[in-house]
Amino acid sequence: MVEEKRKLGDEEFYRRKWRKKALQISIIAIVILGIASFFLVKSLNASRAYKIGVQLMEEEQYEDAISSFDKALEIRPNFPEASAKKGQVLLVLQRYDEAQEALLVANPEKLNNKKLASDMLNLLGIVSLRQQEYSAAVDEFEKAIALQPSASSYLGLAEALVKQEKDLDKAIEYVDDAIELRPDPSLYTRLYNMKGQAYLISGNNESANEAFLESLSYNDNYIMSYYFLGISYEQTGNIAKAKGAFSKAIELNPDYDEAFDALKALDVAYPDVLPEAVR
């Protein structure tokens, strides 16, 4: 009898012990599940705010888009996609210092996602271009290309060199590098325009004209190509076509003062020459 009681006592002891352990495990599991659920909800809320921001951005409701990206970043501070989109919107709004701050806070050079890092560095390069900080722009574009080459980054490099009027052969090479990547057709207009500017500055008017006309073949309403084409024709003495190019630029944008002043000067110097269509 004593032996049987002891066995029963031992069994009851172990049953209680395992019940207690099972209860502890259940409590831990519930706590872990609760924490996981909390962070999951936070992540979903951040993603939802981000997606709303992207939609608002596409609808050109930029201020509301920024608010949505800010909400996403408030919920999830380490959200580089939201930082990238916020920087992009601020760039569109020409709020360059804020755009730069939004992009740098994500530390793009430390990101594992090379495409996203490259895109953010490219945006930083564009910000530097718009701020006329050309050396900084070159540095950002080169880092972007090292991660993942893109037509936009090559175009940015070319523009930085053209703006400084140096290494123009290299600028032309960068445009060709961009074209080899077969970018979206919408980019070809700007690429050939930039190539034309490089040729124009270097004094190769024939190649410049070809590049500007190629640019216009992709977008017949691209004002800058008409303007620079007018300058090139004027330099080579083709006043009729120069007037035609400046006139077309003004037709497309009546407030384009540079084209208006250039045409006015030609009208004063060559009053009897009539404008000739350039295309």
N, C-alpha and C positions, 0 to 999 in steps of 0.2 A: 504493500500500500504506500509506504513512504517513497519507494522508487517510482511508482506511478504518479504520485503528486508532484514529485520533483520534475518528472518529464513534462507533465502538464504545465507546470510553472515556467519551465524553460520555453515551451512552445508559446505560451502567452507573452512572455518577455520579448521574444523575437518578433511575434506578430505586432506588438506595440512599437517595437523599434522600427520595423519596416513601414508601419503606418505613418510614423513620425517622419521617416526619411522620404516617403512618397509625398507627404504633405509639403515638406520643404521643397522637393523637386517641383511640385505643382506650382507653388508660390513663385519660385524662381522663373519657371516657364511663363507664368502669367505676367510677371514683371518685364521679362525680355520681350514677350509679345506686345505688351503695352508700349514699351519704348520703341520697338520696331514700327508699330502702328503709328505712333506719333511722328516719327521721321518720315514714314511713307506718306502720311497726310501732308506734311510740310513739303515734301518733294513734289507731290501731285499739285499742291497749291502753287508752288513756284513755277512748275511747268505750265500750269493753266494760265498764270499771269504772263508768262513768256509768250505763249501762243497767241494770246489776245494782243500783246504788244506787236508781234509780227503782223497780225491781221490789220491792226490800226496803221502800222507803218506802210503796208501795201495800199491802204486807202488814203495815204498822205495826211493822216490825222496825227501829225508828228508829236505834238505836246502830250496828247493822251497816250501815245505809244511810249514816250519816255516815262510817264507815270507808271505804266504797266511793267516796264523793265525795272524800274526802281523798286516796285513792289516785289517782283521776283527776286531781286538781289537782297532785299530786306529779309525775305524768308530764307533765302539760301545765298549767303554772301559769296561763296565759291561757285559761281555760275558763269563761266567764261562766255558761253553763248549769249547770255543776256547782256553782258558787258560789251561784247562785240556789236550787237544790234543797237544798243544805246549809243555807242560811239559812232556808228554809221549814221544814225538819225541826227545826232548833233553835228556831224560833218555836213549833212545836207542843209542844216539850218545855219551853217557857217559859224557855229559856236566852237571854234577850234580848240581853245584851251580846255573846255569841258570835255570835248571829244577825246583829246589826248589823255586827260585824267581817267576817263571811263575805260579806255583801252589799256592803259598802263596798270590799272589796279588789278587786272587779271594776270599780269606778268606773262605775256604771251610766249616769251622765249623759254619758259619753264613748263609749258603745256605738253602733254603727251600726244595730243591730237595735232599732228603736223599741219593738216589742212587748215584747221581753225587758227592755229598759231600763225601760219603764213598769211591768212586773210587779215588777221588783226595787225600784223606788221605792215602789210600793204596799206591798210587804212591809216596807220601812223605815218607812213611815207607820204600819203596824199595830204594829211594834215600839215606836215612839214612843208610840202610844196606850196600849199595855199598861204602859209605863213612866210613864204620866201626864204625858208631855211634849207637851202638846196643841198648842202653837205649832209645835213641830218637826214634829208629825204633819200639821198643815195644810199646811206648806211642802212636805213630801214628796208628799202626795196631789195638791196643785196641780201639782207638776212632773210627776207621773205622768199626770195628765189632759191636760196640755199636749202630751205625747208621743202618748198614745192614751187617749181617754176609756174608762173602764170602770165598771161598776156598783159594783164593790168599792171603787174609789177615791172615788166619790161617797158611798157609805155611810160610808166612813171619815171623810170631811169632815163629814158630818152628825153622826156620833158625837162627833167632837172638839168641835163646837159645843155639842151637847147636854150633854156632860160639863162644859163650862164654863158652861152655862146662859146662853148669849149668842147673839145673831143667830139666834134660833129660826126666824124666817120663812125665813132663808137655808138653815137645816138642812132644812126641809121642801122647799124648792126642790131641794136636792141629792138628796133621796130621789126626788122626781119625775123629776129628770134620769136617775137610775139606772133607774127603772122604764121610761122611754122607750127605753132601750137594749135592752129585752126580755131581761133576763139569764136565767140558768138558774132554773127555778121554785123550786129549793131556797133561793134568796136572797130571795124575796119575803117569807118569814116575818120575817126580820130587818129588811128594809126597812120594812115596815109597822109593826113593833114600834118602830123608831127614830122613825118619823113620829109614832106615838102618844105616845112619850115627849116629843117636842118640843111637841106640843099640850098634854100634861098639865102640863108645866112652865109653859107660857104661860097656863094656866087655862082652856083650851077643852076641857072634859071630854067634851062630846058628840062632837066630832071625834076626841078621843083614844080614846073607846070604839069608835067606828067603825073606827079604824085597828087597834086591838088585836084586834078581832073578825075583821077582814080578815086579819090576821097568822095567827090561829088557823085560818082557813079553808084555809090552805096547810099547816099543821102543827098538828094538834089537841093535840099533846103539848109545845108550846113553853112551857116553864115561865115565862119572863120575861114573856110577854104576859099570862098569868093573874095574875101578881103585880102588874104595873102596872095591870091592869084592876081588881084588888081595891082598889088605892089610889084609883083614879079613882071607883069606886062609893062608897067610904067618904067621899070628899070631897063627893059630891053627896047623901049621906044614904041611899043605897040599901044598907043594912047587910046585908040578906039576900043580895044578889048579891055584895057585898064578901066576906062569909064564904064564899060558894060559890067565888069565884075563888081566895081564899087556900087553901081546902081542897083544890082541884084541884091547885094548885102543890105543896102538901105531899104529896098522893097520888103525884104524879109524882117528887118528890124529898123523901123523909122527912127529909133532913138540911138542908133549906133553912130556916135559922134565921130569916131576915128574914120569910118568910111565916108561920112558926110563931109568932113574936112578935106579928106583926100580927093574926093570928087570935085568939091568946090575949087580946090587949088588947080586941078586939071582944066576945069571949065574956064578959069581966068587965064591960064597959060595957053590953052588951045580951044578958043571959043567956037571954032568952025568944025571941030572934029565931033562927029556924032557917036554915041555909044554903040558898040557892037556886041551882040550876044556872045557869050563865051562857051556856050554848050548848044 
